[in-house]
Amino acid sequence: MSHEFDPFMSATSMARLLRDRHISAPEVMQAYLDRVERLNPAINAIIWLDEQLALEAATDSQVRLDSGANIRPFEGVPLPFKDFGKVRGNPDTMGSWAFGDELATEDGFTAHLFRSAGFALMGRTNTPELAAVTDTVNARYGATRNPWNLERSVAGSSGGAAAAVAAGLAPAAHASDGGGSIRMPASANGLVGLKPSRGRIPTDLEMWNYAVTEGVVTRTVEDTATILDTLAVGDSLGWFFSRAPERPFALAMNDNPGRLRIGVLPLDKIGLPVDEDCIEAVNVTARSLERLGHTVTTVTPFMFEDATLGSFVQTVMAAYSVLLVGPNGDKCEPFIQYKIAQAHRVDAAEYVALLRDVQVQAREVVAQWGRDFDVLLTPTMATCVPPVDQVHGEANDDPASERLLERRMAGLTLTASLSGLPAASYPVHVDRDGMPVGIQLVGRPGDEATILQLGLALEREYAWTLRHPAGYEA
């Protein structure tokens, strides 16, 4: 290469070097493939890879780059895809033995968006079975281990994606979030993870009653904003449609948000134990935001009724498990089989009543933004990064149990998913064991710009882009 390859380079910088012909797309792809071969066995982030297919995608991009015509924003930048969605030439197993190894003959809606942005898709990243638990472990592919400490979890469900980016196996990775599945792995792996507003990124089919949205995990706020611009193309046929931003997010992230009212969640009143390092992450962020000129106060927002959140997980998510696996439920892990049995016990009236409750409470949740505060600050998770396979093991050992650890991981992220609010995890802190700790900023409906502006300010102060796990350097 004419330019020294840096595996931790941002996707935006890489796209710029590719456009300027300082590096070539096939060379970049091969460099990442070499890293996957050398480093992936220890962490098991990428569970399927066709090197020839990846190099063909890079070569196709290089043809565009050489011609100078029809160059897309991220032309030739490698990007792995979560094992949850169809990609031409890839299997789509959702981390489950319930599905075969058949290769998709065409892209799904989400893969089409990424390919249209110019990304060269490379392989599949691990996810828990049906993306249904907060620990990226499954019976089919095994556990994904955290590059910062191989004995720790990568969280879930986009854990394979986050581990791949943290280890420098790709500059960014496709991810999705229906209850915290972008934000939790971002926190556990020291990355930026934005869950966009409902309807911001179009999708052909909804999941979990419109709680699921597509996205990415990255190392930089700029990458997250710029990729969001390329994916937020609108969909006049969609059930939900977020109003287009006044300015592209990549430009708006540099704007001054003005003096904001930052509400801080009182962590002694959330009904869950919170680790001291998670509390400290919020405290240091609150002090930083005050230095930036914002008003920071403790607030006690309504965050859905606990019974509603529990019923949503046990009823809506369970029902979608039935839809996904069809007649192959007996091939699933015990906790999925338990969810399927739960779903069959719920009658239609009960299901509709739950969805009505979610809608009514969501209006109450959303009304607080702009009225009581502008942005809400919380830990991303109430726990530091747990041991690998603990949550997954507990789910299979006793699927009917309360599973407090899983609640501590997802309890603070679910609200934004059910209400459709934008929310981001930023890796501002490191715990006493050297593991990343993220904080969550939740914004007003359709207002990703403000939480990106705050994220960029925090990135400049905490310089998390310079931190990499030991042993994964170039």
C-alpha positions in Angstrom: 0.0 0.0 0.0 1.1 3.5 -0.7 -0.3 4.6 2.7 0.5 2.6 5.9 -2.5 0.5 6.9 -4.0 1.2 10.3 -6.6 -1.3 11.3 -8.1 1.2 13.8 -8.6 3.9 11.2 -12.1 5.3 11.1 -14.4 4.3 8.3 -14.7 7.9 7.2 -10.9 8.4 7.0 -10.5 5.1 5.1 -13.2 6.1 2.6 -11.3 9.3 2.0 -8.0 7.5 1.4 -9.7 5.1 -1.0 -11.2 8.0 -3.0 -7.9 9.7 -3.2 -6.2 6.5 -4.4 -3.7 6.4 -1.5 -4.8 2.8 -0.8 -6.7 0.3 -2.8 -9.9 -1.5 -1.8 -8.6 -5.1 -2.4 -5.4 -4.4 -0.4 -7.5 -3.0 2.5 -9.8 -6.0 2.4 -6.9 -8.4 2.3 -5.3 -6.7 5.2 -8.4 -7.2 7.3 -8.9 -10.8 6.1 -5.3 -11.5 7.3 -6.2 -10.0 10.7 -9.3 -12.1 10.9 -7.3 -15.2 10.2 -4.8 -14.3 12.9 -6.9 -12.7 15.6 -10.5 -14.0 15.3 -10.0 -17.5 16.6 -9.4 -16.1 20.1 -12.5 -13.9 20.2 -14.9 -15.7 17.7 -16.4 -12.4 16.5 -16.8 -13.5 12.9 -18.5 -16.9 12.5 -18.8 -17.1 8.7 -16.5 -15.7 6.0 -16.1 -16.2 2.3 -12.8 -14.5 1.5 -13.4 -14.7 -2.3 -16.8 -13.1 -2.0 -15.3 -10.3 0.2 -12.5 -9.7 -2.2 -14.9 -9.6 -5.2 -16.9 -6.9 -3.4 -13.7 -4.9 -2.8 -12.6 -5.4 -6.5 -16.0 -4.1 -7.7 -15.5 -1.0 -5.5 -12.1 -0.5 -6.9 -13.5 -0.5 -10.5 -15.7 2.4 -9.5 -12.8 4.2 -7.7 -10.5 3.8 -10.7 -13.2 5.1 -13.1 -14.1 8.0 -10.9 -17.7 7.5 -11.7 -20.6 6.6 -9.4 -18.4 6.5 -6.3 -20.5 6.0 -3.2 -19.7 7.5 0.2 -18.0 4.5 1.7 -16.8 2.9 -1.5 -14.6 -0.1 -0.7 -14.7 0.1 3.1 -15.0 -3.4 4.6 -18.0 -4.0 6.8 -19.1 -7.3 8.5 -22.8 -8.0 8.8 -24.6 -9.3 11.8 -25.9 -12.9 11.5 -29.4 -11.5 11.4 -30.5 -10.5 8.0 -30.1 -11.6 4.4 -26.9 -10.8 2.4 -26.4 -12.1 -1.1 -24.1 -15.2 -1.0 -24.3 -15.5 2.8 -26.2 -17.9 5.1 -28.6 -16.3 7.5 -28.8 -18.5 10.6 -29.6 -16.0 13.4 -27.2 -18.0 15.6 -29.5 -21.0 15.6 -29.6 -24.6 14.5 -33.2 -24.0 13.5 -31.9 -22.7 10.1 -29.8 -24.3 7.4 -26.7 -23.2 5.6 -28.5 -22.1 2.4 -27.0 -19.0 0.8 -29.2 -16.0 0.1 -29.7 -15.3 -3.6 -30.3 -11.6 -3.0 -29.8 -8.8 -0.5 -32.3 -8.1 2.2 -33.4 -4.5 2.6 -30.7 -3.6 5.2 -27.9 -5.2 3.3 -29.1 -3.2 0.2 -28.7 0.0 2.2 -25.2 -0.8 3.3 -24.1 -2.0 -0.2 -25.7 1.2 -1.7 -23.5 3.2 0.6 -20.5 1.5 -1.0 -19.4 -0.8 1.8 -17.7 -4.0 0.8 -19.5 -6.6 2.9 -17.3 -9.2 4.6 -18.7 -12.1 6.5 -21.1 -12.6 9.4 -20.7 -11.6 13.1 -21.9 -13.7 16.0 -25.2 -13.1 17.8 -27.1 -14.9 20.5 -29.8 -17.2 19.2 -32.5 -15.1 17.6 -30.8 -12.0 19.2 -32.8 -12.9 22.3 -30.3 -12.6 25.2 -27.7 -10.0 26.3 -24.7 -12.4 26.0 -23.3 -13.3 22.5 -23.2 -17.0 23.0 -25.1 -19.7 21.2 -25.1 -23.5 20.8 -24.2 -23.3 17.1 -21.2 -21.1 17.1 -20.2 -20.8 20.7 -19.1 -17.8 22.7 -17.8 -14.5 21.5 -15.1 -13.2 23.9 -14.2 -9.6 24.7 -10.9 -8.4 23.2 -10.3 -6.3 26.3 -10.5 -9.5 28.5 -11.2 -12.9 27.0 -13.0 -14.0 30.2 -15.6 -11.3 29.8 -18.8 -11.0 27.8 -19.2 -8.8 24.7 -22.9 -8.3 25.7 -25.5 -8.7 23.1 -27.0 -9.0 20.7 -24.6 -7.2 18.4 -21.7 -8.6 20.4 -19.8 -10.2 17.5 -20.0 -6.9 15.6 -18.7 -4.9 18.6 -15.9 -7.4 19.2 -14.8 -7.3 15.6 -14.5 -3.5 15.6 -12.8 -3.4 19.0 -10.2 -5.9 17.8 -9.5 -4.0 14.6 -11.0 -6.6 12.3 -13.1 -4.0 10.6 -13.5 -0.2 10.9 -17.2 -0.4 11.5 -19.8 -3.2 11.6 -23.5 -3.6 11.0 -25.6 -3.9 14.2 -29.2 -3.8 15.2 -31.0 -2.8 18.4 -34.4 -3.7 19.8 -33.7 -3.4 23.5 -30.1 -2.2 23.8 -28.4 -4.6 21.3 -26.2 -1.8 19.8 -25.7 0.2 23.0 -24.8 -2.6 25.4 -22.1 -4.2 23.2 -20.8 -0.7 22.5 -20.4 -0.1 26.2 -18.8 -3.5 26.9 -16.3 -3.1 24.0 -15.4 0.6 24.3 -17.2 1.8 21.2 -19.8 4.3 20.0 -23.2 2.8 19.6 -26.2 4.8 18.4 -29.8 3.5 18.3 -31.5 5.9 15.8 -35.0 7.2 16.1 -37.8 4.8 15.1 -38.2 5.1 11.3 -34.9 6.9 10.7 -33.3 3.9 8.9 -36.0 2.2 6.7 -36.6 -1.5 6.9 -38.8 -3.8 5.0 -40.3 -5.7 8.0 -40.7 -4.5 11.6 -39.5 -6.6 14.5 -40.6 -6.6 18.2 -43.5 -4.2 17.5 -41.2 -1.6 15.9 -38.7 -1.6 18.7 -35.9 -2.9 16.5 -33.8 -0.5 14.4 -30.7 -1.1 12.3 -27.4 0.7 12.7 -23.7 0.3 13.3 -21.0 0.1 16.0 -18.0 2.4 15.4 -15.0 3.9 17.2 -15.9 7.5 16.3 -18.8 9.8 16.5 -18.0 11.1 13.0 -18.3 7.6 11.6 -21.6 7.0 13.3 -23.0 10.3 12.0 -21.7 9.9 8.5 -22.9 6.3 8.2 -26.3 7.4 9.5 -26.6 10.0 6.8 -26.0 7.3 4.1 -28.6 4.9 5.7 -31.3 7.3 6.5 -32.7 7.4 2.9 -36.4 7.5 3.9 -39.1 5.1 2.9 -42.4 6.4 1.7 -43.8 2.8 2.0 -42.8 2.4 5.6 -45.1 2.4 8.6 -42.9 4.9 10.4 -41.0 7.8 8.9 -38.6 10.1 10.8 -38.6 13.7 9.5 -35.4 14.4 7.6 -32.8 16.4 9.6 -32.4 20.0 8.8 -28.7 19.4 8.0 -26.8 16.2 7.4 -25.7 14.6 10.7 -22.1 14.7 9.7 -22.3 18.5 9.6 -24.8 19.0 12.4 -22.6 17.1 14.9 -20.2 20.1 14.8 -22.9 22.6 15.6 -23.2 24.2 19.1 -26.3 22.6 20.7 -26.7 25.7 23.0 -27.3 25.4 26.7 -29.1 22.1 27.3 -31.0 20.8 30.3 -29.4 17.5 31.0 -31.4 15.2 33.3 -29.5 12.6 35.3 -31.3 9.5 36.4 -31.2 9.0 40.2 -29.5 5.5 40.3 -30.7 4.7 43.8 -34.3 4.8 42.7 -34.3 2.5 39.6 -35.0 -0.7 41.5 -31.7 -2.3 40.3 -28.3 -2.5 42.0 -25.8 -0.3 40.1 -22.0 -1.0 40.1 -19.9 1.8 41.5 -17.9 2.2 38.2 -21.2 2.7 36.3 -22.2 5.4 38.8 -18.7 7.0 38.4 -19.1 7.0 34.6 -22.3 9.1 35.0 -20.7 11.4 37.5 -17.6 12.2 35.4 -19.9 12.8 32.3 -22.2 15.1 34.3 -19.2 17.2 35.4 -18.0 17.3 31.8 -21.3 18.5 30.5 -21.5 21.1 33.2 -18.1 22.4 32.1 -19.4 22.6 28.6 -22.1 25.0 29.9 -25.1 22.7 30.2 -27.4 22.6 33.2 -27.2 19.2 34.8 -29.9 18.3 37.4 -31.3 15.1 38.9 -34.7 14.1 37.4 -37.1 11.2 38.1 -38.6 10.4 34.7 -41.3 7.9 34.0 -39.6 5.0 32.2 -42.5 2.6 31.5 -44.1 0.5 34.2 -41.9 -2.5 35.3 -44.8 -4.9 34.6 -45.1 -3.5 31.0 -41.4 -3.9 30.3 -41.5 -7.5 31.7 -44.6 -8.4 29.7 -43.1 -7.0 26.5 -40.0 -9.2 26.9 -42.0 -12.2 27.8 -44.9 -11.8 25.3 -43.8 -9.7 22.3 -40.3 -11.0 22.0 -41.4 -14.5 22.7 -44.1 -14.3 19.9 -41.5 -13.2 17.4 -39.4 -16.3 18.3 -42.3 -18.4 17.1 -42.6 -16.4 13.9 -38.8 -16.7 13.2 -38.3 -20.4 13.8 -41.6 -21.8 12.6 -41.8 -25.6 13.0 -38.1 -25.9 14.0 -38.5 -24.7 17.6 -37.3 -28.1 18.9 -33.8 -27.3 17.4 -33.5 -24.2 19.6 -31.8 -23.8 22.9 -33.9 -24.3 26.1 -34.5 -20.6 26.8 -35.9 -20.1 23.2 -38.1 -23.2 23.6 -39.3 -21.7 26.8 -40.1 -18.4 25.0 -42.0 -20.3 22.3 -44.1 -22.2 25.0 -44.8 -18.8 26.6 -46.0 -17.3 23.4 -48.4 -20.1 22.8 -50.1 -19.4 26.2 -50.9 -15.8 25.3 -54.3 -15.1 23.7 -54.9 -12.4 21.1 -56.8 -10.0 23.4 -54.0 -10.2 26.0 -51.4 -9.4 23.3 -53.3 -6.5 22.0 -53.9 -5.1 25.5 -50.1 -5.2 26.1 -49.4 -3.3 22.9 -52.0 -0.7 23.8 -50.4 -0.2 27.2 -47.0 0.3 25.5 -48.5 2.9 23.2 -50.2 4.8 26.1 -47.1 4.8 28.3 -44.8 5.7 25.4 -46.6 9.0 24.9 -46.1 9.7 28.6 -42.4 8.8 28.3 -41.7 10.9 25.2 -43.6 14.0 26.5 -40.9 14.5 29.1 -38.2 15.4 26.5 -38.4 19.2 25.9 -40.8 19.7 28.8 -38.7 18.5 31.8 -35.3 18.1 30.2 -33.6 18.0 26.8 -31.4 15.0 27.2 -31.4 12.1 29.7 -28.1 10.8 31.1 -27.9 7.2 32.4 -25.3 4.4 32.6 -25.6 2.3 29.5 -25.7 -0.8 31.8 -26.2 -1.0 35.6 -23.4 -3.6 35.7 -19.8 -3.7 34.6 -19.0 -6.2 31.9 -19.9 -9.7 33.3 -18.1 -13.0 32.7 -18.6 -14.6 29.3 -21.5 -17.1 29.2 -23.0 -16.2 32.6 -26.2 -14.6 31.3 -26.5 -17.2 28.5 -25.9 -20.0 31.0 -28.5 -18.7 33.4 -31.0 -18.3 30.7 -30.7 -22.0 29.7 -30.3 -23.3 33.2 -33.6 -21.8 34.4 -35.5 -19.9 31.7 -38.3 -19.0 34.1 -36.0 -17.3 36.6 -35.9 -13.5 37.1 -32.2 -13.3 35.8 -31.2 -10.1 37.6 -27.9 -9.8 35.8 -29.7 -9.6 32.4 -32.1 -7.0 33.8 -29.1 -5.0 35.0 -27.7 -5.1 31.5 -30.8 -4.1 29.6 -33.0 -2.3 32.1 -31.7 1.1 31.2 -31.8 0.7 27.4 -35.3 -0.7 26.9 -37.1 2.6 27.4 -35.6 4.2 24.3 -36.4 1.1 22.2 -40.1 0.9 23.2 -40.6 4.6 22.9 -38.6 5.0 19.6 -36.3 7.7 21.0 -32.7 8.1 19.8 -30.1 7.0 22.3 -26.3 6.5 22.2 -23.7 4.8 24.3 -20.3 6.5 24.6 -17.3 4.8 26.3 -16.2 7.6 28.6 -14.9 5.5 31.5 -12.7 2.5 32.3 -13.4 0.4 35.4 -10.9 -0.8 38.0 -10.3 -4.0 35.9 -9.5 -2.0 32.8 -12.8 -2.7 31.1 -14.8 -0.1 29.2 -17.8 1.5 30.8 -20.3 3.4 28.7 -22.9 6.1 29.5 -26.2 6.5 27.6 -27.6 9.8 26.3 -31.2 9.7 25.2 -32.6 12.5 23.0 -35.8 13.9 21.9 -37.8 12.3 19.0 -35.9 12.6 15.8 -33.0 14.5 17.5 -30.0 12.4 16.9 -28.1 15.6 16.1 -28.0 16.8 19.7 -26.7 13.5 21.2 -24.1 13.4 18.4 -23.0 16.9 19.3 -22.7 15.9 22.9 -20.9 12.7 22.0 -18.4 14.6 19.9 -17.6 16.9 22.8 -17.1 13.9 25.1 -15.0 12.1 22.5 -12.6 15.1 22.4 -12.4 15.1 26.2 -12.0 11.4 26.8 -10.1 10.4 23.7 -11.5 6.9 23.6 -10.5 6.5 19.9 -6.9 6.2 21.1 -7.6 3.2 23.4 -7.3 -0.3 22.0 -7.2 -3.7 23.6 -3.7 -5.0 24.2 -2.5 -7.6 21.7 -4.5 -6.3 18.8 -2.3 -3.5 17.6 -1.4 -3.3 13.9 
